[in-house]
């Protein structure tokens, strides 16, 4: 029984990964916080998914900075890698 649960649990995040990839592809460049707002996912979840997608070669951090807010860090922008 546990083998079935383990196999299925590997696919739990797949829809979220696809949602993030589609959003980044459609928007061109987007920050993690904008991804969280548009998908309804928690910021921590978005950070984890983005890290996995960067490691897998689907996304890259452009190094560009988004609009400056009053407080906190500047938003780093992500983009979809078309050759992935």
Number of C-alpha atoms within 10 A of each C-alpha: 5 7 8 8 9 10 10 10 11 9 10 10 12 12 10 16 17 13 15 24 20 12 19 22 18 12 12 12 18 21 18 20 18 16 23 17 11 12 14 10 15 12 15 12 13 21 16 11 20 22 15 14 18 16 11 11 13 17 22 18 16 13 10 13 13 13 9 10 9 7 6 7 9 14 18 17 20 24 21 25 15 8 6 8
